[in-house]
Amino acid sequence: MSPKELLYIEDALNHEQFMKIQCADCANKLQDPVLKNFVSQLEQRHTQIFDEIYRTL
């Protein structure tokens, strides 16, 4: 794998981690249970994507 490809993968992992953190922060602040559940599901999905990318390496 080239250094440039590794940088792309690192960027993808960083983006997924950022989205996971943002979703968790947002879910903690939401009062509406439906929205809170939806954002929590988004957080879980970003965690899954992060894990899938990481495992592929």
N, CA, C and O atoms as CSV, one atom per row, in Angstrom:
chain,resi,resn,atom,element,x,y,z
A,1,MET,N,N,0.846,-1.166,0.000
A,1,MET,CA,C,0.000,0.000,0.000
A,1,MET,C,C,0.901,1.242,0.000
A,1,MET,O,O,1.878,1.314,0.746
A,2,SER,N,N,0.565,2.186,-0.824
A,2,SER,CA,C,1.392,3.393,-0.940
A,2,SER,C,C,1.140,4.344,0.238
A,2,SER,O,O,0.109,4.256,0.905
A,3,PRO,N,N,2.082,5.243,0.482
A,3,PRO,CA,C,1.879,6.221,1.550
A,3,PRO,C,C,0.630,7.084,1.334
A,3,PRO,O,O,-0.054,7.453,2.288
A,4,LYS,N,N,0.349,7.398,0.079
A,4,LYS,CA,C,-0.834,8.210,-0.217
A,4,LYS,C,C,-2.120,7.446,0.109
A,4,LYS,O,O,-3.071,8.027,0.633
A,5,GLU,N,N,-2.150,6.164,-0.196
A,5,GLU,CA,C,-3.317,5.341,0.139
A,5,GLU,C,C,-3.512,5.247,1.649
A,5,GLU,O,O,-4.641,5.278,2.137
A,6,LEU,N,N,-2.416,5.133,2.381
A,6,LEU,CA,C,-2.502,5.106,3.841
A,6,LEU,C,C,-3.060,6.414,4.390
A,6,LEU,O,O,-3.812,6.416,5.365
A,7,LEU,N,N,-2.689,7.520,3.762
A,7,LEU,CA,C,-3.243,8.815,4.179
A,7,LEU,C,C,-4.748,8.880,3.935
A,7,LEU,O,O,-5.483,9.434,4.752
A,8,TYR,N,N,-5.211,8.324,2.824
A,8,TYR,CA,C,-6.654,8.295,2.550
A,8,TYR,C,C,-7.381,7.479,3.616
A,8,TYR,O,O,-8.447,7.875,4.089
A,9,ILE,N,N,-6.809,6.354,3.987
A,9,ILE,CA,C,-7.423,5.498,5.003
A,9,ILE,C,C,-7.432,6.202,6.354
A,9,ILE,O,O,-8.421,6.157,7.086
A,10,GLU,N,N,-6.322,6.849,6.673
A,10,GLU,CA,C,-6.247,7.596,7.934
A,10,GLU,C,C,-7.305,8.700,7.963
A,10,GLU,O,O,-7.956,8.908,8.986
A,11,ASP,N,N,-7.475,9.401,6.852
A,11,ASP,CA,C,-8.510,10.440,6.766
A,11,ASP,C,C,-9.900,9.847,6.974
A,11,ASP,O,O,-10.715,10.412,7.703
A,12,ALA,N,N,-10.169,8.719,6.339
A,12,ALA,CA,C,-11.477,8.079,6.477
A,12,ALA,C,C,-11.740,7.686,7.928
A,12,ALA,O,O,-12.841,7.894,8.439
A,13,LEU,N,N,-10.737,7.122,8.589
A,13,LEU,CA,C,-10.887,6.745,9.997
A,13,LEU,C,C,-11.116,7.979,10.870
A,13,LEU,O,O,-11.952,7.962,11.773
A,14,ASN,N,N,-10.373,9.040,10.595
A,14,ASN,CA,C,-10.551,10.276,11.363
A,14,ASN,C,C,-11.937,10.880,11.161
A,14,ASN,O,O,-12.539,11.384,12.109
A,15,HIS,N,N,-12.442,10.833,9.941
A,15,HIS,CA,C,-13.779,11.361,9.667
A,15,HIS,C,C,-14.851,10.552,10.401
A,15,HIS,O,O,-15.777,11.120,10.980
A,16,GLU,N,N,-14.720,9.246,10.371
A,16,GLU,CA,C,-15.701,8.406,11.059
A,16,GLU,C,C,-15.655,8.618,12.570
A,16,GLU,O,O,-16.695,8.662,13.228
A,17,GLN,N,N,-14.458,8.748,13.113
A,17,GLN,CA,C,-14.337,8.992,14.552
A,17,GLN,C,C,-14.929,10.355,14.914
A,17,GLN,O,O,-15.606,10.486,15.933
A,18,PHE,N,N,-14.677,11.360,14.089
A,18,PHE,CA,C,-15.241,12.687,14.322
A,18,PHE,C,C,-16.768,12.639,14.319
A,18,PHE,O,O,-17.416,13.205,15.200
A,19,MET,N,N,-17.335,11.960,13.323
A,19,MET,CA,C,-18.801,11.868,13.231
A,19,MET,C,C,-19.380,11.117,14.430
A,19,MET,O,O,-20.431,11.492,14.951
A,20,LYS,N,N,-18.702,10.070,14.864
A,20,LYS,CA,C,-19.140,9.310,16.030
A,20,LYS,C,C,-19.185,10.210,17.268
A,20,LYS,O,O,-20.162,10.196,18.017
A,21,ILE,N,N,-18.133,10.983,17.475
A,21,ILE,CA,C,-18.060,11.878,18.629
A,21,ILE,C,C,-19.131,12.960,18.542
A,21,ILE,O,O,-19.767,13.287,19.545
A,22,GLN,N,N,-19.331,13.512,17.360
A,22,GLN,CA,C,-20.343,14.550,17.188
A,22,GLN,C,C,-21.745,14.015,17.446
A,22,GLN,O,O,-22.558,14.680,18.087
A,23,CYS,N,N,-22.028,12.820,16.952
A,23,CYS,CA,C,-23.343,12.206,17.169
A,23,CYS,C,C,-23.571,11.915,18.650
A,23,CYS,O,O,-24.667,12.139,19.163
A,24,ALA,N,N,-22.549,11.422,19.337
A,24,ALA,CA,C,-22.667,11.131,20.764
A,24,ALA,C,C,-22.935,12.412,21.539
A,24,ALA,O,O,-23.788,12.433,22.427
A,25,ASP,N,N,-22.218,13.474,21.213
A,25,ASP,CA,C,-22.407,14.757,21.884
A,25,ASP,C,C,-23.814,15.294,21.636
A,25,ASP,O,O,-24.479,15.768,22.557
A,26,CYS,N,N,-24.252,15.218,20.400
A,26,CYS,CA,C,-25.590,15.694,20.045
A,26,CYS,C,C,-26.671,14.868,20.744
A,26,CYS,O,O,-27.631,15.429,21.272
A,27,ALA,N,N,-26.525,13.566,20.752
A,27,ALA,CA,C,-27.518,12.690,21.384
A,27,ALA,C,C,-27.642,12.992,22.875
A,27,ALA,O,O,-28.738,12.938,23.434
A,28,ASN,N,N,-26.524,13.308,23.515
A,28,ASN,CA,C,-26.555,13.630,24.940
A,28,ASN,C,C,-27.302,14.928,25.226
A,28,ASN,O,O,-27.831,15.114,26.322
A,29,LYS,N,N,-27.345,15.819,24.250
A,29,LYS,CA,C,-27.992,17.116,24.443
A,29,LYS,C,C,-29.463,17.115,24.047
A,29,LYS,O,O,-30.211,18.003,24.454
A,30,LEU,N,N,-29.883,16.141,23.267
A,30,LEU,CA,C,-31.263,16.123,22.776
A,30,LEU,C,C,-32.237,15.693,23.864
A,30,LEU,O,O,-31.938,14.825,24.685
A,31,GLN,N,N,-33.402,16.314,23.852
A,31,GLN,CA,C,-34.466,15.982,24.795
A,31,GLN,C,C,-35.515,15.065,24.154
A,31,GLN,O,O,-36.089,14.204,24.820
A,32,ASP,N,N,-35.754,15.260,22.866
A,32,ASP,CA,C,-36.760,14.468,22.150
A,32,ASP,C,C,-36.269,13.028,22.030
A,32,ASP,O,O,-35.218,12.787,21.437
A,33,PRO,N,N,-37.013,12.065,22.585
A,33,PRO,CA,C,-36.544,10.668,22.563
A,33,PRO,C,C,-36.412,10.083,21.160
A,33,PRO,O,O,-35.541,9.247,20.919
A,34,VAL,N,N,-37.264,10.511,20.239
A,34,VAL,CA,C,-37.191,9.987,18.869
A,34,VAL,C,C,-35.904,10.476,18.192
A,34,VAL,O,O,-35.182,9.689,17.580
A,35,LEU,N,N,-35.629,11.764,18.307
A,35,LEU,CA,C,-34.408,12.311,17.721
A,35,LEU,C,C,-33.166,11.744,18.405
A,35,LEU,O,O,-32.170,11.436,17.749
A,36,LYS,N,N,-33.236,11.609,19.726
A,36,LYS,CA,C,-32.111,11.062,20.487
A,36,LYS,C,C,-31.797,9.643,20.020
A,36,LYS,O,O,-30.632,9.283,19.851
A,37,ASN,N,N,-32.834,8.846,19.815
A,37,ASN,CA,C,-32.657,7.477,19.338
A,37,ASN,C,C,-32.064,7.460,17.931
A,37,ASN,O,O,-31.173,6.662,17.641
A,38,PHE,N,N,-32.553,8.329,17.069
A,38,PHE,CA,C,-32.064,8.397,15.695
A,38,PHE,C,C,-30.575,8.753,15.665
A,38,PHE,O,O,-29.792,8.113,14.963
A,39,VAL,N,N,-30.193,9.773,16.427
A,39,VAL,CA,C,-28.800,10.204,16.440
A,39,VAL,C,C,-27.916,9.131,17.087
A,39,VAL,O,O,-26.770,8.945,16.678
A,40,SER,N,N,-28.433,8.437,18.077
A,40,SER,CA,C,-27.683,7.333,18.687
A,40,SER,C,C,-27.450,6.219,17.678
A,40,SER,O,O,-26.390,5.594,17.675
A,41,GLN,N,N,-28.428,5.968,16.827
A,41,GLN,CA,C,-28.257,4.965,15.772
A,41,GLN,C,C,-27.195,5.417,14.768
A,41,GLN,O,O,-26.411,4.606,14.276
A,42,LEU,N,N,-27.177,6.714,14.469
A,42,LEU,CA,C,-26.134,7.240,13.582
A,42,LEU,C,C,-24.754,7.048,14.207
A,42,LEU,O,O,-23.796,6.686,13.523
A,43,GLU,N,N,-24.666,7.292,15.506
A,43,GLU,CA,C,-23.393,7.084,16.205
A,43,GLU,C,C,-22.949,5.625,16.093
A,43,GLU,O,O,-21.780,5.344,15.828
A,44,GLN,N,N,-23.882,4.707,16.296
A,44,GLN,CA,C,-23.557,3.283,16.191
A,44,GLN,C,C,-23.106,2.925,14.776
A,44,GLN,O,O,-22.182,2.133,14.594
A,45,ARG,N,N,-23.756,3.506,13.793
A,45,ARG,CA,C,-23.386,3.211,12.393
A,45,ARG,C,C,-21.980,3.717,12.079
A,45,ARG,O,O,-21.207,3.034,11.408
A,46,HIS,N,N,-21.652,4.905,12.560
A,46,HIS,CA,C,-20.306,5.426,12.319
A,46,HIS,C,C,-19.260,4.579,13.051
A,46,HIS,O,O,-18.143,4.412,12.562
A,47,THR,N,N,-19.621,4.051,14.209
A,47,THR,CA,C,-18.722,3.147,14.932
A,47,THR,C,C,-18.507,1.878,14.114
A,47,THR,O,O,-17.383,1.388,14.008
A,48,GLN,N,N,-19.575,1.349,13.541
A,48,GLN,CA,C,-19.464,0.144,12.709
A,48,GLN,C,C,-18.583,0.393,11.488
A,48,GLN,O,O,-17.739,-0.435,11.143
A,49,ILE,N,N,-18.783,1.529,10.844
A,49,ILE,CA,C,-17.986,1.855,9.654
A,49,ILE,C,C,-16.516,1.975,10.035
A,49,ILE,O,O,-15.647,1.450,9.339
A,50,PHE,N,N,-16.235,2.668,11.147
A,50,PHE,CA,C,-14.863,2.799,11.624
A,50,PHE,C,C,-14.251,1.420,11.845
A,50,PHE,O,O,-13.141,1.144,11.389
A,51,ASP,N,N,-14.982,0.559,12.546
A,51,ASP,CA,C,-14.487,-0.788,12.840
A,51,ASP,C,C,-14.252,-1.599,11.573
A,51,ASP,O,O,-13.272,-2.339,11.485
A,52,GLU,N,N,-15.146,-1.467,10.586
A,52,GLU,CA,C,-14.989,-2.193,9.330
A,52,GLU,C,C,-13.738,-1.738,8.573
A,52,GLU,O,O,-12.992,-2.559,8.037
A,53,ILE,N,N,-13.521,-0.437,8.536
A,53,ILE,CA,C,-12.317,0.072,7.860
A,53,ILE,C,C,-11.075,-0.421,8.591
A,53,ILE,O,O,-10.123,-0.881,7.961
A,54,TYR,N,N,-11.082,-0.328,9.907
A,54,TYR,CA,C,-9.925,-0.729,10.708
A,54,TYR,C,C,-9.618,-2.214,10.542
A,54,TYR,O,O,-8.457,-2.601,10.404
A,55,ARG,N,N,-10.669,-3.048,10.556
A,55,ARG,CA,C,-10.473,-4.496,10.397
A,55,ARG,C,C,-9.929,-4.844,9.013
A,55,ARG,O,O,-9.187,-5.815,8.866
A,56,THR,N,N,-10.287,-4.070,8.012
A,56,THR,CA,C,-9.835,-4.327,6.655
A,56,THR,C,C,-8.317,-4.188,6.543
A,56,THR,O,O,-7.678,-4.831,5.711
A,57,LEU,N,N,-7.767,-3.350,7.383
A,57,LEU,CA,C,-6.312,-3.155,7.359
A,57,LEU,C,C,-5.647,-4.396,7.892
A,57,LEU,O,O,-4.419,-4.456,7.964
